[in-house]
Amino acid sequence: MNPLRLAAIVEGHGEVEAVPILIRRIAGEAYPDATVEVTPVLRVPASLLRKQGQLERRIEYAARKLGGRGAIFVLMDCDWEGCCPAEEGPGLLMRAANTRPDMPLSVVLARREYEAWFIAAAQSLRGVRRLAADLVAAKNAEDIRNAKEWLSRHMPRGAPYAETTDQPALTALFDIAAARKVDSFDKCYREIVALLETLRKGEH
């Protein structure tokens, strides 16, 4: 079977490495026989992607890099004032789809931050990457405004959460099933599976 090819557009330095790991983990659960390639991975601040023409520009660039064959996954933190994934996501998806209607695309907004997904699955990360051995998931993981700081508070003083190294490492280890209890990660999971299914059918 030919590799399933995706491009990713993300906003954080840590997500450049973390999102391909996440996609491959989800693919391993849903389609263990599949080989997945995630390239290119483009890092663009959400503040820029929200501007008219900027998301479109990156979608077109990713599509060209894929040679028009593959899928494009966009992940942004929904942490700006008044942001609601259910309200903001459809408009961003429409802009992306209008740019390349010939390709499967998905836009996912993590409510507040990607790291909220780690907090939702905190028990699975006990004692990992300097995290406390008695770590307990917060019931309101997606309502925490600074998830990175929450993680840092559960790490030793002087060794806080480091996005570029901890985010990929925790992505490789957190309990996906536990994280699916929060809405934005469940949507992320379902969207990635849907993209992979479309690619598996050979339609793109």
C-alpha positions as CSV (number, residue, x, y, z in Angstrom):
1,M,0.0,0.0,0.0
2,N,1.3,3.5,-0.9
3,P,2.0,5.8,2.0
4,L,-0.9,8.0,3.2
5,R,0.4,11.6,2.7
6,L,-0.6,14.6,4.8
7,A,0.6,18.1,5.2
8,A,0.1,19.9,8.5
9,I,-0.2,23.5,9.4
10,V,0.4,24.3,13.0
11,E,1.2,27.4,15.1
12,G,3.6,26.3,17.8
13,H,7.3,25.2,17.7
14,G,6.5,22.1,19.7
15,E,3.6,21.2,17.4
16,V,6.0,21.0,14.4
17,E,7.2,17.7,15.9
18,A,4.2,16.8,18.1
19,V,1.5,16.8,15.4
20,P,3.2,14.2,13.1
21,I,3.6,12.0,16.2
22,L,-0.1,12.5,17.0
23,I,-1.2,11.7,13.5
24,R,0.9,8.5,13.3
25,R,-0.4,7.4,16.7
26,I,-4.0,7.8,15.7
27,A,-3.3,6.1,12.4
28,G,-1.7,3.2,14.3
29,E,-4.9,2.8,16.2
30,A,-7.3,3.2,13.4
31,Y,-5.3,1.6,10.5
32,P,-2.3,-0.3,11.9
33,D,-1.4,-1.6,8.5
34,A,-1.0,1.9,7.0
35,T,2.2,3.9,6.5
36,V,1.7,7.6,7.1
37,E,3.9,10.5,5.9
38,V,3.4,13.9,7.4
39,T,5.3,16.5,5.3
40,P,5.5,19.4,5.0
41,V,4.7,20.7,8.5
42,L,4.3,24.5,8.3
43,R,4.5,26.7,11.4
44,V,2.3,29.8,11.3
45,P,1.0,31.9,14.2
46,A,-2.8,31.7,14.6
47,S,-3.0,35.5,14.6
48,L,-1.6,35.4,11.1
49,L,-3.7,32.4,9.9
50,R,-6.9,34.3,11.0
51,K,-6.1,37.1,8.6
52,Q,-7.8,36.9,5.2
53,G,-5.5,35.5,2.6
54,Q,-2.9,34.1,5.0
55,L,-4.5,30.7,5.7
56,E,-5.3,30.5,2.0
57,R,-1.7,31.1,1.1
58,R,-0.4,28.3,3.4
59,I,-3.1,25.9,2.1
60,E,-2.0,26.5,-1.4
61,Y,1.7,26.1,-0.6
62,A,1.0,22.8,1.3
63,A,-1.1,21.5,-1.7
64,R,1.7,22.3,-4.1
65,K,4.2,20.5,-1.9
66,L,1.9,17.4,-1.9
67,G,1.6,17.6,-5.6
68,G,-2.1,17.9,-5.2
69,R,-2.2,14.3,-3.9
70,G,-2.8,13.9,-0.1
71,A,-4.7,15.7,2.7
72,I,-4.1,18.9,4.7
73,F,-4.6,19.1,8.4
74,V,-4.7,22.4,10.2
75,L,-4.4,22.7,14.0
76,M,-4.7,25.9,16.0
77,D,-5.0,26.8,19.6
78,C,-8.3,28.6,20.2
79,D,-6.9,30.8,23.0
80,W,-7.7,34.3,21.8
81,E,-10.4,36.4,23.5
82,G,-13.9,35.1,22.9
83,C,-12.7,32.1,20.8
84,C,-15.2,29.2,20.5
85,P,-14.1,26.3,18.4
86,A,-17.6,25.5,17.3
87,E,-18.1,29.1,16.1
88,E,-14.6,29.8,14.6
89,G,-13.8,26.5,13.1
90,P,-16.5,26.3,10.3
91,G,-15.4,29.6,8.8
92,L,-11.7,28.7,8.8
93,L,-12.6,25.4,7.2
94,M,-14.7,27.1,4.5
95,R,-11.7,29.4,3.7
96,A,-9.4,26.4,3.4
97,A,-11.8,24.3,1.4
98,N,-12.5,27.2,-1.0
99,T,-8.8,27.4,-1.7
100,R,-8.3,23.8,-2.6
101,P,-11.7,22.1,-3.1
102,D,-9.9,19.3,-4.9
103,M,-8.2,18.1,-1.7
104,P,-9.5,16.7,1.7
105,L,-8.9,19.2,4.4
106,S,-9.5,19.5,8.1
107,V,-9.3,22.4,10.5
108,V,-9.2,21.7,14.3
109,L,-9.2,24.2,17.0
110,A,-7.8,23.0,20.4
111,R,-9.9,24.7,23.1
112,R,-7.5,27.0,24.8
113,E,-4.3,25.0,24.1
114,Y,-3.0,21.7,22.8
115,E,-1.6,21.0,26.2
116,A,-5.1,20.8,27.7
117,W,-5.2,17.4,26.1
118,F,-2.3,16.3,28.3
119,I,-4.1,17.6,31.4
120,A,-7.2,15.6,30.4
121,A,-5.0,12.5,30.3
122,A,-2.8,13.4,33.2
123,Q,-2.9,10.1,35.0
124,S,-1.3,8.4,32.1
125,L,1.6,10.9,32.4
126,R,2.5,10.4,36.1
127,G,6.2,10.5,36.6
128,V,6.9,11.3,32.9
129,R,9.0,14.2,31.8
130,R,9.4,15.5,35.3
131,L,5.7,15.5,36.0
132,A,4.5,14.6,39.5
133,A,4.0,10.9,40.3
134,D,0.6,11.7,41.8
135,L,-0.7,13.8,38.9
136,V,-4.5,14.0,38.6
137,A,-6.5,15.1,35.6
138,A,-8.4,18.4,35.9
139,K,-12.1,18.1,35.3
140,N,-12.1,21.4,33.4
141,A,-9.0,20.7,31.3
142,E,-10.3,22.8,28.4
143,D,-11.2,25.7,30.6
144,I,-7.7,26.2,31.9
145,R,-6.3,29.4,30.3
146,N,-2.6,28.5,30.6
147,A,-2.2,24.8,30.3
148,K,1.5,25.1,29.9
149,E,1.7,26.8,33.3
150,W,-0.5,24.1,34.8
151,L,2.0,21.5,33.6
152,S,4.9,23.6,34.9
153,R,3.3,23.8,38.4
154,H,3.4,20.0,38.5
155,M,7.1,19.9,37.6
156,P,10.1,20.6,39.8
157,R,10.9,24.2,40.5
158,G,13.5,25.4,38.0
159,A,12.6,22.8,35.4
160,P,9.3,24.0,33.9
161,Y,7.4,22.7,30.9
162,A,9.4,23.2,27.7
163,E,7.2,23.2,24.6
164,T,9.9,22.2,22.1
165,T,11.0,19.1,23.9
166,D,8.1,18.1,26.3
167,Q,5.2,18.5,23.8
168,P,6.5,15.9,21.3
169,A,7.6,13.6,24.1
170,L,4.2,13.8,25.9
171,T,2.3,13.4,22.6
172,A,4.1,10.0,22.2
173,L,2.9,8.9,25.6
174,F,-0.5,10.4,26.7
175,D,-3.6,8.2,26.9
176,I,-5.5,8.9,23.7
177,A,-8.7,7.4,25.0
178,A,-8.6,9.5,28.2
179,A,-8.0,12.7,26.2
180,R,-11.0,11.9,24.0
181,K,-13.2,12.8,26.9
182,V,-12.7,16.5,26.0
183,D,-14.6,17.7,23.0
184,S,-11.8,19.4,21.0
185,F,-9.5,16.3,21.2
186,D,-12.3,14.0,20.3
187,K,-13.0,16.1,17.3
188,C,-9.3,16.1,16.4
189,Y,-9.2,12.3,16.6
190,R,-12.3,12.0,14.4
191,E,-11.0,14.5,11.9
192,I,-7.7,12.7,11.5
193,V,-9.3,9.3,11.1
194,A,-11.7,10.8,8.5
195,L,-8.7,12.2,6.5
196,L,-6.9,8.9,6.7
197,E,-10.0,7.0,5.6
198,T,-10.4,9.2,2.5
199,L,-6.7,8.7,1.6
200,R,-7.1,4.9,2.2
201,K,-9.9,4.8,-0.3
202,G,-7.5,6.1,-2.9
203,E,-9.6,9.1,-3.7
204,H,-6.7,11.5,-3.2
